[in-house]
Amino acid sequence: MARVRLAVSPACEAVTWLRMTAFGNRHPVFGDPGPAARFALRDPDVALLATVLSANDRYMPDLLTPKPVAGPANRVWDRQLEMTRETSPEAVVAQLELCPDVVSRDAGAFARRAANGLNVFWRHAIADSWPGLQERLRADLTVRAETMATHGIGALFDTLSPKVSWTGSGLTVYNVADFEVRLAGAELVLAPTVLAWPEVWSQLTDPADAMLSYPALGVGSNAPPAGDGTLGRLVGNTRATLLRDLTVPRSTTELSVRHQLAPATVSYHLRVLHGSGLVTRSRDRRTVLYRRTEQGDALDG
């Protein structure tokens, strides 16, 4: 119990959202993953991950969600990508035994492609919304830390989820698999999740990578209901701002000045919006102009 740690796991959020996109599912609070997430599936490495994640609705390879390392919060995501990239081919084969067709093609390159796919999906579908997500996750950690300090680790376990209980000598997690594992001397990371809410996600078979992801507080009660037309939640706040400003044709340079964004940033977001069918582009001499499509109008409405 002395080695229980609370931490935010960006990888858990990214993999959960990618899996939901691959299955075509909707979040019980945030609804559809959105066009930006589906646009990311066009990348071959993201598509490979989608194939793996949709192969079994009860299993996700641990190599995609390494437990967050201790240290500065702004380094956690980069370090998780490094850990995924450094997974040995032997571990890849062992973890993807339920996806033999994927492994047989090139197990040696899978870890590298998985890390790249996660990074691409993150940039398209998560990065723009991450500050808000991270704020919610950290708010949960504050409450959990206070519970642990005031009432002890057992009380903390008992408040994580109805699917998690502390017996006084062991932790019981109600899940689809039935097994026992001893974590004597190993670190256990407790990571809140917003995008997997309200599920509990256990990663306990490897003591060196033990993690338990639990539903963050306040998601269902404080978040707006699904389907309420909140554009920023579907495409990200920056893309939502640009999309709202494209009722008339505008160039990348004009949008950059109007919203005080780097031209490269505007170009990236416009590329995603165009690929998602939310904006159209036309050329006026040497200037490329972007304008919202009917699909973009409907999304904003």
GIPEGI-V277604 format. One record per residue. N is the residue number from 0. SS is DSSP state (hx for helix, st for strand, lp for the rest). PSI is psi in radians with two decimals (NA if undefined). OMEGA is omega in degrees with one decimal (999 if undefined). Layout:
n={N/N}
ss={SS/SS}
psi={PSI/PSI}
omega={OMEGA/OMEGA}
This chain:
n={0/1/2/3/4/5/6/7/8/9/10/11/12/13/14/15/16/17/18/19/20/21/22/23/24/25/26/27/28/29/30/31/32/33/34/35/36/37/38/39/40/41/42/43/44/45/46/47/48/49/50/51/52/53/54/55/56/57/58/59/60/61/62/63/64/65/66/67/68/69/70/71/72/73/74/75/76/77/78/79/80/81/82/83/84/85/86/87/88/89/90/91/92/93/94/95/96/97/98/99/100/101/102/103/104/105/106/107/108/109/110/111/112/113/114/115/116/117/118/119/120/121/122/123/124/125/126/127/128/129/130/131/132/133/134/135/136/137/138/139/140/141/142/143/144/145/146/147/148/149/150/151/152/153/154/155/156/157/158/159/160/161/162/163/164/165/166/167/168/169/170/171/172/173/174/175/176/177/178/179/180/181/182/183/184/185/186/187/188/189/190/191/192/193/194/195/196/197/198/199/200/201/202/203/204/205/206/207/208/209/210/211/212/213/214/215/216/217/218/219/220/221/222/223/224/225/226/227/228/229/230/231/232/233/234/235/236/237/238/239/240/241/242/243/244/245/246/247/248/249/250/251/252/253/254/255/256/257/258/259/260/261/262/263/264/265/266/267/268/269/270/271/272/273/274/275/276/277/278/279/280/281/282/283/284/285/286/287/288/289/290/291/292/293/294/295/296/297/298/299/300}
ss={lp/lp/lp/st/st/st/lp/lp/lp/hx/hx/hx/hx/hx/hx/hx/hx/hx/hx/hx/hx/hx/hx/lp/lp/st/st/lp/lp/lp/st/st/lp/lp/hx/hx/hx/hx/hx/hx/lp/lp/lp/hx/hx/hx/hx/hx/hx/hx/hx/hx/hx/lp/lp/lp/lp/lp/lp/lp/lp/hx/hx/hx/hx/lp/lp/lp/lp/lp/lp/lp/hx/hx/hx/hx/hx/hx/hx/hx/hx/hx/hx/hx/hx/lp/lp/lp/hx/hx/hx/hx/hx/hx/hx/lp/lp/lp/lp/hx/hx/hx/hx/hx/hx/hx/hx/hx/hx/hx/hx/hx/hx/hx/hx/hx/hx/hx/hx/hx/hx/hx/hx/hx/hx/hx/hx/hx/hx/hx/hx/hx/hx/hx/hx/hx/hx/hx/hx/hx/hx/hx/hx/hx/hx/hx/hx/hx/hx/hx/hx/lp/hx/hx/hx/hx/hx/hx/lp/lp/lp/lp/lp/st/st/st/lp/lp/lp/lp/st/st/st/lp/lp/lp/lp/lp/lp/lp/lp/lp/lp/lp/lp/lp/lp/st/st/st/st/st/st/lp/lp/lp/lp/lp/lp/lp/st/st/st/lp/lp/lp/hx/hx/hx/lp/st/st/st/st/st/lp/lp/lp/hx/hx/hx/hx/lp/lp/lp/lp/lp/lp/lp/lp/hx/hx/hx/hx/hx/lp/hx/hx/hx/hx/hx/hx/hx/hx/lp/lp/lp/lp/lp/st/st/hx/hx/hx/hx/hx/hx/hx/hx/lp/lp/lp/hx/hx/hx/hx/hx/hx/hx/hx/hx/hx/hx/hx/hx/lp/lp/lp/st/st/st/st/st/st/lp/lp/st/st/st/st/st/st/lp/hx/hx/hx/hx/hx/hx/hx/lp}
psi={-0.41/-0.27/0.40/2.32/2.50/2.35/2.74/2.39/1.72/-0.62/-0.69/-0.73/-0.76/-0.81/-0.69/-0.78/-0.64/-0.74/-0.73/-0.67/-0.76/-0.67/-0.22/0.49/2.99/2.48/2.45/-0.34/-0.86/-0.09/-2.50/2.40/-0.46/2.86/-0.56/-0.69/-0.72/-0.59/-0.67/-0.45/-0.23/-0.39/2.32/-0.59/-0.63/-0.71/-0.65/-0.79/-0.69/-0.66/-0.76/-0.79/-0.43/-0.01/-0.52/2.06/0.01/0.13/2.37/2.25/2.31/-0.46/-0.35/-0.28/1.04/2.54/2.47/2.37/2.72/2.48/-2.94/2.43/-0.56/-0.03/-0.16/-0.85/-0.81/-0.70/-0.65/-0.70/-0.71/-0.73/-0.70/-0.79/-0.56/0.05/2.35/2.67/-0.60/-0.73/-0.64/-0.85/-0.74/-0.71/-0.44/0.51/-0.37/-0.05/1.09/-0.59/-0.61/-0.79/-0.71/-0.43/-0.82/1.41/-0.58/-0.56/-0.12/-0.76/-0.75/-0.78/-0.62/-0.78/-0.73/-0.74/-0.72/-0.72/-0.72/-0.81/-0.69/-0.82/-0.65/-0.76/-0.30/-0.73/-0.75/-0.49/-0.04/-0.72/-0.73/-0.73/-0.79/-0.64/-0.72/-0.73/-0.72/-0.58/-0.69/-0.77/-0.62/-0.78/-0.76/-0.70/-0.68/-0.69/-0.77/-0.71/-0.59/-0.70/-0.15/2.91/-0.58/-0.75/-0.64/-0.84/-0.73/-0.26/0.00/-0.78/2.67/-0.33/-0.01/2.29/2.60/2.15/-0.16/-0.44/-0.11/2.89/2.22/2.19/2.06/2.00/-3.13/-0.41/2.68/1.81/2.87/2.53/2.45/2.24/0.57/2.08/-0.06/2.67/2.39/2.12/2.25/2.10/2.09/2.67/2.42/-0.80/-0.36/-0.05/2.37/0.48/2.76/2.36/1.94/2.43/1.48/-0.05/-0.51/1.88/-0.52/-0.27/0.55/2.25/2.54/2.07/2.26/2.76/2.24/2.63/2.55/0.05/-0.91/-0.57/-0.51/-0.36/2.64/2.61/2.73/2.59/0.31/0.11/0.32/1.77/-0.74/-0.56/-0.47/-0.70/-0.05/2.60/-0.73/-0.81/-0.62/-0.72/-0.79/-0.75/-0.70/-0.43/0.07/0.62/-0.34/2.71/2.34/2.65/2.92/-0.76/-0.77/-0.76/-0.65/-0.77/-0.77/-0.58/0.14/0.86/2.64/2.46/-0.66/-0.64/-0.78/-0.77/-0.74/-0.85/-0.64/-0.63/-0.73/-0.81/-0.70/-0.77/-0.44/-0.03/0.28/-0.34/2.71/2.77/2.54/2.86/2.29/1.66/-1.99/0.06/2.31/2.20/2.43/2.51/2.60/2.43/3.09/-0.61/-0.69/-0.67/-0.76/-0.67/-0.70/-0.52/NA}
omega={179.8/-176.8/172.9/-178.5/176.2/-178.2/173.4/179.1/175.7/-178.5/178.7/-179.5/-178.0/-177.9/178.3/-178.1/176.7/179.2/178.5/177.8/-178.8/-179.8/-175.8/-178.3/177.7/175.1/-178.0/178.3/-172.8/174.3/-175.2/177.6/173.2/-176.9/-179.9/178.3/178.7/176.7/-178.6/-179.6/178.8/177.5/-175.6/179.4/174.9/178.7/177.1/178.2/178.9/177.7/179.5/-175.1/179.7/-178.8/-178.5/-175.5/179.7/-174.4/172.2/-178.8/-178.1/-176.7/178.9/-178.1/178.1/-177.3/-179.0/179.6/174.4/180.0/-178.1/-177.2/-176.5/178.3/-171.7/-177.1/179.3/-179.7/177.1/176.8/178.2/-178.9/175.8/-177.7/-175.6/179.3/-177.3/177.0/179.5/178.3/177.8/-178.8/-178.5/-176.2/-178.2/-179.3/177.5/178.1/-173.6/-178.8/179.2/-176.8/-173.4/-177.8/-179.4/-178.8/-177.7/-178.0/-172.9/-177.4/178.4/179.9/178.8/178.8/179.1/178.7/177.4/-179.5/178.3/179.8/178.7/-177.7/-177.9/-165.4/-173.3/-168.4/-175.8/-179.0/-173.2/179.6/178.5/177.6/-178.3/178.9/178.1/-179.1/179.3/176.4/176.7/-179.4/179.1/179.6/-178.7/179.1/178.8/177.1/-179.8/-179.0/-175.0/-171.8/177.3/-174.7/179.3/178.1/177.7/179.3/-175.8/179.9/-176.2/-176.4/173.3/179.7/-179.3/178.1/-179.9/-176.1/-173.9/177.4/-179.5/-178.3/178.3/177.6/-179.9/-174.5/-177.3/-179.9/-179.6/179.5/176.7/178.2/177.4/-178.7/-178.5/178.4/-178.2/178.2/174.6/179.1/174.4/-174.5/176.5/177.1/173.9/-173.7/174.7/-179.5/7.6/-174.1/171.4/-173.5/-178.1/178.0/-166.4/-175.4/177.6/-178.1/-178.7/-177.2/-173.4/-179.6/175.2/179.3/-174.3/-177.7/179.8/179.6/167.9/-176.6/-177.0/-175.0/-173.9/-176.5/176.0/-177.7/178.7/175.4/-178.2/175.9/179.2/-173.2/-177.4/-178.8/-176.3/-175.0/-177.0/-172.5/-179.2/178.6/177.6/179.0/179.3/-178.3/179.5/-177.1/-176.2/171.6/173.4/-179.5/178.0/179.3/176.3/-179.5/-179.7/178.8/178.6/-179.7/-176.1/-173.9/176.0/178.2/176.7/178.8/179.5/178.3/178.9/-179.7/179.9/-177.8/177.4/178.3/177.9/-179.4/179.0/178.8/178.8/178.9/-176.9/175.7/174.1/179.0/179.2/-176.6/173.4/-171.9/-177.5/-176.5/175.6/-178.4/179.8/178.2/-178.3/176.1/176.6/177.3/176.2/176.7/-179.0/179.5/179.4/-179.3/999}
